[in-house]
Amino acid sequence: MAICLALSFISMMLPANVSGLGKSLISAPVLAHPNDEPLYTTLLEGINEQQEINSILMLHHGQRLPTTILKAVGKIQIPQLIVTKNQATFLLKKKFNTEILSIIVMSSLVDYELMKLLADLLYYVRQTRILNIALDVLEYKEQFLFICQQYNMTNVLLQFMQTKEEILNSSLYMLKPYPQYHWEADLYDDSSNKQSYYQQHWRNMYNKTLMTYVDESDIKSLYYEDTQGHMQLNGYVARFVLLFAQLFNASLQMAFPLSITNPTHDSVILEQMVRKNLLDVPMILDTTTDGHELLPWTDVYEFDQGLLMVPCAQKFTTQEVYGILLNIHFMACVISSTVLLSLAHSLIDYVYDDFLQLTRLLLSDRILPGVLGQAFKVRASKSGSLKIIYLLLFIVGLYINTQFSAKVNTLFTRPPYHQQIESMQDVVKSPKKVLLYEANTEILSIFMRDYQSSFITTKNYTYMRDMLLHLNTTYSYYTSSGLWDILMQQQQFYSHPAFCTYDNLTLFKNLLWAIPLQPNSPYKDALNHLIHQVHDFGFMHAWVYSTLADMLKLRLMSLRDPYVKRGPMALNVNDLFWIWIMVIMGFVASCMVFLLEIIVGCLIRNMKIMREKRVVKQRIIV
């Protein structure tokens, strides 16, 4: 009755193509030796007592199961799922947790199809507990061992049941995956000092060699040669893998030689090594928004955000301050005041004194110095209108000179700041481009689609990294919140920060970083266990500061303040850029006027000569 209820419960949880699993599974069961039921019951109760079983998966290659096995399973009152090799497959990980016991029953030679079915059902959770019951089977162990190794199954018990002349012989073997796959009849667990059916074999890998490889991504992974020429590793990802090997008695070997001058980017390691199953435990992290892709990876090792760091707004330079002072508005005020007052002065001279100088009509040497607030020469006259013009000239010059002096004092003592980049719209408007490593373009493709003109890419990762770590303000950069925290600490030694970031520049708010592994990696449980221990004890923070110290020693970063005040400095040629522009414009204008005066003078002289010749001819005719 319990088995039937369990089957109905499981069928409601499974997909439609698996809902008909139990129609002929328990009908007409095979009778086994009557003395083996207590043995099965004791074994299952011992396994459950050691670690609780939440569900049982039973597989067999025929249409019937021995009655004694069904009765023993039914006694522990646990939901059961019985599957034959002819039925549909599905992923147990999507429906059950990992506290599942898989029982596979074979009564002949190793059934490769049934083992493949089990491997497919336990995809991503093949390190769960597996019990193989072999009924009257000979020459079985080595074949089954090979299959377990092929499918990365590490937690396996092999129960031999043989009946000869009504005498039941039973033998139990445990799979030991390290250093090589082999069987052991001794179930004693050294770590717990007691007999244990299923052990955490990864706690001692017996110096098994694991293939790995490392990128050079700053605080995550850093490698370099010391003074003795030995390769050194640091970074909170590399140190984690080193601790993993040290703690669980494993050896690490680089899959390929490391290059100091040309480090391999993590994207290349992921595509060319991890996904081709060349590495056991890579020293890289990766992130994805696809939940299915996360299944074979470790638990989350780091949670951070992806953001843009942009140069902080800087003060205007002396050259730019002069550009503000001598802007179009100021020049328009000076020119318009000069022209209007010069016209008024010439008009009064012509009306009252019948005196007119065309050279002073628009630009009078009596008016321009007064407009600029300088001393100017007045013409003695009894005209009241001219005196009013001089009074207006004094007021205009006083106003312009006062405003200019006040702005000079303000802008040179407290220069204004450029507009700060605080959003993607500001990034588009800014002349600063975002320097991006070419391999990261896929990650930022959703943003680059709308702001393509603001990004530039480079294939030289070392160049981009050096620009970023030395806080070169030529570009903006894409970085993680973890590295940004380190750069913020670096900028605490500066008189003012070189780079800033804002909420509107956070491109990815939730990034889950984990170590990408091969599907069904036998090292996943050990890595997950260590990840939580590392975070509980705060090792990650210690490794970050250790890596930062190495980066400072290697001069990959610097705490030297690039904005050290050097005291008063003399103006240079660049500071007076706009002054030189005005001088050149004045020189060009004077040259043009000079040439114009020569041309006009020549024309006037020619006209006089022609007029005199015409008069002489008329006199001769007369």
Secondary structure, DSSP 8 states (H G I E B T S, - for coil): -HHHHHHHHHHHHS-GGGTTTTSSSSSS-B---TTHHHHHHHHHHHHHHHS---EEEEEESSS--BHHHHHHHHHT---EEEEETTS----GGGTS-S-EEEEEEESSS--HHHHHHHHHHTTT-TTSEEEEEEES--S-HHHHHHHHHHTT--SEEEEEEEEETTEEEEEEEEEE-SSS-EEES--EETTTTEE-SS--GGG--TTEEEEE-B---TTS-EEEE-TTS-EEEESTTHHHHHHHHHHTTEEEEESS---SSS---HHHHIIIIITTT--SS-B--EE-S-TTTTTTS-S--EEEEEEEEEE---B--HHHHHHHHT-HHHHHHHHHHHHHHHHHHHHHHHHHH----GGGSSS-TTTHHHHTTS---------HHHHHHHHHHHHHHHHHHHHHHHHHHHHHHS--B-----SHHHHHHSS--EEEEGGGTTTTHHHHTTSGGGEEEES-HHHHHHHHHTT-TTSEEEEEHHHHHHHHHHHTTSSS-SEE--GGGEEEEEEEEE----TT-TTHHHHHHHHHHHHHHTHHHHHHHHHHHHHHHTTSS----TT---------TTTTHHHHHHHHHHHHHHHHHHHHHHHHHHHHHHHHHHHHHHHHHHHHH-
